[in-house]
Amino acid sequence: MTSGLDAATLVLLIPVLSAVLLALQPSWRLASFLNVASSGVTLLAAATLLVQRPSGGGYLAADDLNVTFLIVSAFVSFTTSIYSVHYIAFEVAIGKLEPLYARLYHAMYQALVFSMHLALLANNIGLMWVAIELATLTAVVVVGLYRTPEALEAAWKYFILGSVGIAMALFGTILVYMAAQPVIGEGYESMVWSVLVTHAPSLSPSLLNVAFVFLMIGYGTKVGLVPMHGWLPDAHAEGPTPVSAILSGLLLNVAIYALLRYKILLSANAAAFTPGALMMTLGLASMVFGAFMLYRRDDIKRMFAYSSIEHMGLMAFAFGLGGPLANFAGLLHMAMHALTKSAIFFAVGQISQLKGTQKMNAIRGLTQSHPFLGWSLVVGVVAIVGMPPLGLFMSEFMIVSAALLAHPALAALFALALLAALAALVWRLTGLAFGEPDARTGVVEISIVPFVAHLLIVLVAGVWLPGPVVAWLQNVARMLE
């Protein structure tokens, strides 16, 4: 048990110490490699939690649910740090990013990793709220890193909307404490997850109901659910591309994890309302909105930001639907989307550097002019629209199957949103990847490992999932009932 506690502590201690070291490191080039090393060690520490867990009752706790999210977070953080080496070097070389801000990027990268992992491992609802707020503030800094008027506007929009959302989540957290206090008593114990779940049947259902509405709005803002999504497209479009990969692939997952924790709490109280209906409503609204907004974008990063809104809505719908099949599919989709969307942003970032623009009308024929990037983008888009035999096809097929059994009308709307998104992204991909190449191009050094690692896992998962992984996800799906 002590080793488990040490592993959970290391998952947090490594990035926070690295953030301080990187902030003091005078060489931004060395900082980029230290960032990779730190992320790699953090991934190893996270992996030990698969077999060793901290003892219960402390400020940190690990179970199959948060370890699932943690492993995905640590892996994508590691691969994105590898991608960042060449990406940031190019931005400095062309004068778009000052060396001082390159150092700041790496320090804030580790601070963001720390805050996300703290939110996942926190065994206290107040500490989790603090961690997600810290993640918001850190993300604001890196979104505005370029210091252009557009980047600063995006950072301020994220700060303002994120602050409103986190204030709502704070109020919901206080209401949960108020529901627990008469049963558990005043103080720390009334904010501990493990204690709250044990006493959930005795908590005030009316307070829990109101609390979840505020939590859904508050953390739903962080998830990017409609209509609280306004910050997300700007943040993705104006920040550095590795930040877009982290925001879309990881930070949104942390917020949906918080909602799942509270869903478990309400589900354990028979007198409280079923939170699934609210999650399904906002999830479907986000899917439909995100899918149809894909047709109106001319900025490639902004387009894939709306794709993230659609997919987070899909996850909210799956978890709201509930049941062993939908929960299993939601967890699988979470992992597959994190890997696929980050790989897409890896491609998009280097394509934008090559072309000197994010405007899609200036990007053509990538499979001819830059075969690796072009075909990586093709595979990524084919995966993200849920085409077989890639991993997201399996998760979406299972969600549709579960919805048909429980709510056939909603399943039809769900399928319509999927088809609309598929048509939009395939239409956009045709121009980007095929046709006559655009003459406007540059030269960048490509980090191949992150692309191959992500897309290979997504391909294998669509064909075969190892038995232990299936058993693990099935166990987590039962926890979410």
C-alpha positions, -999 to 999 in steps of 0.1 A, spaced: 0 0 0 29 23 7 43 18 -28 9 27 -42 8 59 -22 43 67 -34 32 62 -70 2 85 -66 24 111 -50 50 108 -77 24 113 -104 19 148 -89 54 155 -75 72 150 -108 53 175 -129 52 202 -101 89 200 -95 95 199 -132 74 231 -137 97 249 -112 129 236 -128 117 244 -163 107 279 -153 143 285 -140 160 267 -169 178 294 -190 179 273 -222 145 267 -239 160 240 -260 171 220 -230 138 227 -214 120 210 -243 139 177 -237 135 180 -199 98 183 -206 98 150 -225 119 133 -198 95 145 -170 64 134 -189 79 100 -195 87 94 -159 52 106 -149 38 80 -173 58 53 -157 46 64 -122 10 64 -135 14 29 -149 24 15 -115 -11 25 -103 -25 -3 -124 -12 -28 -98 -5 -7 -67 -30 17 -51 -28 42 -22 -45 34 10 -80 50 13 -90 79 34 -63 104 25 -63 133 2 -54 111 -28 -72 80 -39 -69 57 -69 -96 33 -82 -102 17 -116 -122 48 -128 -96 75 -122 -67 53 -131 -83 48 -165 -85 85 -171 -50 90 -156 -33 65 -179 -48 81 -210 -38 116 -196 -2 106 -188 3 88 -222 -11 117 -243 9 142 -222 41 122 -229 35 119 -267 25 156 -269 57 166 -251 77 147 -278 57 165 -305 63 199 -288 101 197 -293 101 203 -330 69 224 -330 82 250 -305 116 250 -321 100 260 -354 79 287 -338 110 302 -322 130 299 -354 104 319 -374 101 345 -347 65 337 -338 74 328 -303 101 345 -281 126 322 -263 113 335 -230 78 324 -239 91 290 -251 105 284 -216 72 296 -201 54 271 -224 73 241 -210 69 252 -174 32 258 -179 29 224 -197 40 206 -166 18 228 -144 -12 218 -165 -3 181 -163 0 185 -125 -34 201 -122 -51 176 -144 -36 147 -125 -45 162 -91 -81 166 -102 -82 129 -112 -65 116 -80 -82 139 -55 -102 121 -28 -119 154 -18 -145 173 -37 -130 207 -26 -95 197 -37 -108 184 -71 -125 218 -76 -92 236 -68 -73 214 -92 -97 221 -121 -96 258 -114 -58 256 -114 -60 238 -147 -82 266 -161 -57 293 -150 -27 275 -164 -46 268 -197 -54 306 -199 -16 314 -198 -7 289 -226 -37 298 -248 -25 334 -248 12 325 -253 16 341 -287 4 375 -273 -14 384 -305 -47 403 -301 -66 372 -312 -47 350 -287 -52 374 -258 -89 377 -267 -92 339 -267 -74 336 -234 -97 363 -218 -128 346 -232 -116 313 -217 -108 330 -184 -142 347 -181 -164 318 -192 -142 293 -173 -145 314 -142 -183 316 -145 -184 278 -149 -160 271 -120 -181 294 -98 -212 274 -106 -192 242 -98 -181 257 -65 -217 264 -55 -226 229 -65 -197 216 -44 -209 236 -14 -244 222 -18 -231 187 -17 -212 195 15 -244 209 30 -262 177 21 -235 156 38 -229 177 69 -260 167 88 -253 130 82 -214 128 83 -207 158 105 -188 191 100 -153 192 85 -131 173 62 -150 140 63 -180 155 46 -159 163 15 -142 129 11 -154 109 -20 -151 75 -3 -171 87 27 -197 105 6 -204 75 -15 -208 53 16 -234 77 31 -250 87 -2 -284 70 5 -288 91 36 -280 125 20 -307 151 13 -320 143 -22 -333 178 -27 -299 193 -21 -282 167 -42 -306 175 -71 -299 212 -70 -262 206 -66 -260 184 -97 -277 211 -118 -251 236 -108 -223 211 -112 -236 201 -147 -235 237 -158 -202 244 -141 -182 214 -151 -202 212 -184 -186 246 -193 -152 229 -189 -164 199 -210 -175 223 -238 -211 212 -238 -236 235 -256 -246 262 -247 -215 267 -224 -190 260 -253 -182 295 -264 -146 295 -252 -135 263 -268 -132 271 -306 -112 303 -299 -89 286 -274 -81 258 -299 -77 281 -328 -54 307 -312 -32 287 -288 -2 266 -297 -12 234 -314 2 211 -287 -21 230 -263 -50 223 -286 -42 186 -284 -40 187 -245 -72 207 -242 -92 185 -266 -77 152 -257 -73 156 -219 -86 186 -201 -122 181 -214 -119 145 -201 -110 157 -167 -142 178 -165 -164 149 -177 -147 127 -150 -158 152 -124 -194 149 -136 -192 111 -135 -181 112 -99 -212 132 -90 -234 110 -111 -222 80 -91 -232 99 -59 -267 107 -71 -272 72 -85 -266 58 -50 -294 79 -36 -328 64 -46 -347 96 -38 -326 118 -60 -334 124 -96 -317 104 -123 -289 126 -137 -288 107 -170 -316 127 -186 -298 160 -182 -266 146 -195 -283 130 -225 -301 163 -233 -270 184 -232 -250 157 -249 -274 154 -279 -276 192 -282 -238 194 -283 -236 166 -309 -261 182 -333 -247 217 -329 -211 206 -332 -218 185 -363 -236 212 -383 -211 239 -373 -184 219 -391 -199 230 -424 -193 267 -416 -156 268 -406 -127 281 -427 -100 277 -400 -88 241 -397 -81 242 -360 -114 258 -353 -132 231 -373 -117 203 -353 -125 222 -321 -162 219 -331 -156 182 -337 -144 180 -301 -177 196 -289 -195 170 -309 -175 141 -294 -178 154 -258 -215 156 -263 -214 120 -275 -196 109 -243 -221 129 -222 -249 111 -240 -234 77 -235 -227 81 -198 -261 97 -193 -277 67 -211 -260 44 -186 -260 7 -184 -231 -17 -189 -229 -14 -227 -232 24 -229 -208 30 -200 -183 6 -216 -186 24 -249 -183 58 -233 -150 48 -216 -137 33 -248 -147 64 -268 -130 87 -242 -97 69 -248 -100 66 -286 -111 103 -290 -81 115 -268 -57 95 -290 -73 104 -323 -80 140 -318 -46 147 -305 -31 129 -335 -52 151 -358 -40 182 -341 -4 170 -344 -9 168 -382 -28 201 -383 -1 219 -364 27 209 -387 5 215 -418 -2 250 -405 35 256 -401 43 243 -436 16 265 -452 20 295 -429 -18 296 -424 -47 278 -408 -71 288 -435 -84 257 -453 -88 273 -487 -49 277 -487 -43 240 -480 -47 215 -508 -33 182 -520 -14 172 -489 -12 135 -498 9 145 -528 30 174 -514 36 159 -479 25 123 -480 32 114 -443 12 144 -430 -15 141 -456 -21 104 -450 -19 109 -412 -46 135 -415 -67 111 -437 -64 82 -412 -72 106 -383 -103 120 -400 -114 85 -410 -110 74 -374 -127 105 -358 -159 101 -380 -162 65 -368 -154 45 -399 -145 8 -395 -122 -8 -386 -109 20 -363 -116 22 -326 -142 49 -326 -164 28 -349 -167 2 -321 -176 27 -294 -201 45 -315 -217 13 -327 -221 1 -291 -237 35 -281 -262 33 -310 -270 -3 -300 -276 7 -264 -297 37 -274 -319 17 -298 -328 -7 -269 -337 21 -245 -347 52 -265 -352 45 -303 -361 81 -311 -330 95 -294 -309 68 -312 -322 82 -345 -312 118 -336 -278 105 -323 -272 87 -356 -282 118 -376 -256 139 -358 -230 112 -365 -238 112 -402 -238 150 -404 -204 151 -388 -191 124 -411 -203 141 -442 -189 175 -432 -154 162 -423 -151 139 -454 -161 168 -476 -135 190 -459 -109 163 -461 -113 159 -498 -100 193 -505 -73 193 -479 -58 159 -487 -64 154 -524 -64 174 -556 -37 197 -569 -12 207 -542 -9 243 -532 25 258 -542 28 277 -509 49 255 -485 77 255 -461 100 230 -444 95 216 -409 110 187 -390 83 161 -383 79 142 -350 68 108 -364 65 88 -331 34 106 -317 14 101 -349 23 64 -353 18 56 -316 -17 71 -314 -31 60 -347 -17 24 -343 -34 20 -310 -67 33 -325 -64 9 -354 -56 -21 -332 -84 -12 -308 -109 -13 -336 -99 -48 -345 -90 -64 -312 -91 -54 -275 -70 -76 -251 -90 -95 -226 -76 -77 -196 -85 -43 -211 -121 -55 -217 -124 -68 -182 -110 -36 -168 -134 -14 -188 -163 -37 -178 -155 -33 -142 -153 5 -145 -186 5 -164 -202 -13 -134 -188 14 -111 -207 40 -131 -241 24 -125 
